[in-house]
């Protein structure tokens, strides 16, 4: 199941990580929530294939370790989401549709 594009209306901010919001629920290590707002990565479905890190022309993503998570033990974190130029390459290359980019969401 892909990331919920309406997560900002369907979830609450439960934490902050490296300067971006984390949308819950979060129950580590199995449930990690959605990281980011403008550039959002559903950590619960990210399988860390690295395509978004390789294709992003402005280096929005950085690896973050997530030991014990059932999908993968690292995730593509939108640590530099403010650098996003809305090219949507990350959305296009994610094999599990774990990423959603929406600049309007950051303004809400």
N, C-alpha and C positions, 0 to 999 in steps of 0.2 A: 504494500500500500504506500503510495507516495506521500510526501509532506503535505500537510493541510495548508492550503494557501490562505485560509482564514484563521490561522492559529492566533493572530493578535486579538481576535474577537472570541475565540473559543478556549483560550488558555490565559493564565496569569503569569506575570513576571515573578519568578520565585528566587532569583539569584542574579548575580553579576559575575562575569568571567572575562578577564583581560579587556575590560572596557566595553563589553557588550552585554545585553540582557540575555538571560536564560529563562525560557518559557517552560513552565512545568506541566505535568508533575515530574519530579526528580526523586528517584529512590536508587541511589548508587549501590552497586555497580550496574544493575540490570536496566534501569530507566534513567536516561540522561537528559531528556527534554530536547528543546529546540534552541540552538545557539544563534544569536543575532536577530536583527529586526529587518533592516533593509536587505541584507544578505542573510538568509536564514538557512541553517543546516540542521536537519533532524538527526541528532546523534543516535537515535534509536534504530534508524535504518541505514545510516552511513556504513559502508563496508570497506572504506579506506583503500579504494583502488588507485587513488592519486590523480585521476584525470583532471579534476578541477584545479589542483595545484599546478599541474603541468601546463594547462591551457590558459589560465588566467593571465592576461597581459599586464595586470597591475599588482600582482601578488597579494590578493585579498586573503588567501588561505595560508595557514600554518598548521603543521601537525601538532596534535596534543595527545598525550598518552591517556588511555582509558582502560586500565587493567581490569580484567574480569567481565567486560561487557560481552554479551553473547555474539554480537555481529562482528566486532573487531576490537582489538586492544589499542587502537589509535583512531583519531577522527580528524577530518579536515575542518579546522576551526576558522570561522570568519574573523580572525583577529584584527584585520585591517579593513573592515567593511566600509569605513568612510572613504577609502580609495576607490571603491567600485565605480565603474563607468557605465554600468548597465548594458554591457555587451551581450549578456546571457550565455556566453560560452560555457560557463560552469553548469548552468541548467541543462543545456543541450548535451553535455558529455556525461552527466551523472547516470550511471547504469541503473540505479534504483530510485531515481527521482527524489533524492533526499534534499535537494537545494531548491529554494524559491527566492527570486530577486524581485523586489517591489519597492521602488524609492518612495512611493506615496505612504507606505506603511511607516516609514521612519518619521514622517511628518504628523502622524495621527497623535 
